[in-house]
Amino acid sequence: MPRLTAVALALVSVLLVHERAFACATLRASARIDTFACSCAEGLDNPITVVTGTAFIGNGRATPTLASLIVELQAKKNGVGIYQPVARQVISADGTDFPPSRSVTTCKGPVAAGPIGGRIQFVDKDEKPLTFDDVKNIPDGITPLNFVATFAGLIPELKPGSRARLKVYTTAMNTDQPRTCSVDADGDGTIDSQVKTLFFSTVVRVPTTSFLITP
């Protein structure tokens, strides 16, 4: 999986999930999904769906700590009706690779990764990998969280040329936002206060062609 992420980072152009998180406000979002075909000898699944983006987190007076970030892909059943989750990756201080089973706690309850294998990697502005510890302390002002979410496996609901919805959740502790909750956001067995979960969503088009990855 680390090699898969390195390949994706090398091949995917920077995409844009640009959001500013003040209270519950969602200002705007734009995004692109890229798909890859891989004939890798390591037995990686084919195809590979990659989402690259930036979540902008706004902070005024508090000293918030990021607890988790979730990237969720949604599609309409048989192309009609409401959008429903079809694949999800999560990242927290406990890690990101799925499998094994992995979940995080938000203000709306626990959210689990799956069913497609993959991971989320934080990166800097030059697309160099960062650890969760590198980004968890949110300073004053607007902080960009750059990420690459990889879904290694077939997602039949995401048909080429169809529309999908991308939803990104961020959960932080010790925020200065209104209407917070009290949950064990960091999974250490104790209840955290002033927890806030924000989400950003946008509708994107699934590409009709895939990039070929050659190891």
Beta strands, then each sheet from edge to edge (+ up, - down):
strand 1: 20-21
strand 2: 33-38
strand 3: 48-59
strand 4: 65-76
strand 5: 83-92
strand 6: 103-106
strand 7: 109-112
strand 8: 117-123
strand 9: 129-130
strand 10: 141-152
strand 11: 163-173
strand 12: 181-183
strand 13: 192-205
strand 14: 211-213
sheet 1: 1+ 3+ 2- 14-
sheet 2: 1+ 3+ 10- 8+ 9-
sheet 3: 5+ 4- 11+ 13- 12+
sheet 4: 6+ 7-
end
